[in-house]
Amino acid sequence: MRWNVLKIQPQLDQIICGSPVLGTYPLPGLLRVAGAGRVSGIAVAKDGEQAFYLALLDGEPEGAVYADEKGELYGDKAVVHLTGREQFVVNGVGSDLVTALVMGCRIFEKSHIRVNLTEDIPEVGRKAGGVGVLTLKVMQNNEPRDGYRISIRKEGQVVASDVTTDGGKARFRLVHGNYDCIVQDRQGAIFSSRITFDATHAILVVTI
């Protein structure tokens, strides 16, 4: 059921109208650039009567709004409409405004954004053999850990990041190959490990 009484799309467009444009990216590029630059702002992709808004806070997609002729959807319900082929215009917006927006459209399952991407992540270095979805499970003291931030790096570049949910799990769409996995716990401590992702290693346990 869509909420048509109090639409927030006009308010979003008004905020974006007076904000600086930081660039235009397809969804995979947006996630990489925003994460690497810790961008806060609102990214918007429009196609006819359809509009998709992503609220970026400190580099992470924290909120989403999808609007069409039927009304608006928020958060996880909006994310399922992503195809991965959108071109997002990133607008610099203060973190206080973004935080207020996220309160009404928070994304709880961020892995949905990355798993549903249809555009491959650009390769860094040597050509790899395939693309797939990697599931990582973070364990500490023999227990799965939710709320831990994971960054996946290739040759020093961040290619994906997410926060563990669902019993310590996070999922990433990646090119097969070797990566550095950086895990940050709730206290800010950082743990690094080397992982290999391919068709036979699609589910990995990271013990810290």
Buried (B, 14 or more C-beta within 10 A) or exposed (E): EEEEEEBBBEEBBEBBEEBEEBBEBBBBBBBBBBBBBEBBBBBBBBEEEEBBBBBBBBBBBBBBBBBBEEBBBBBBBBBEBBEBEBBBBBBBBEEEBBBEBBEBBBBEBBBBBBEBBEBEBEEBEEEBEEBBBBBBBBBBEEEBBBEBBBBBBBEEEBBBBBBBBEEBBBBBBBBBBEBBBBBBBEEEEEBEEEBEBBEEEBEBEBEB
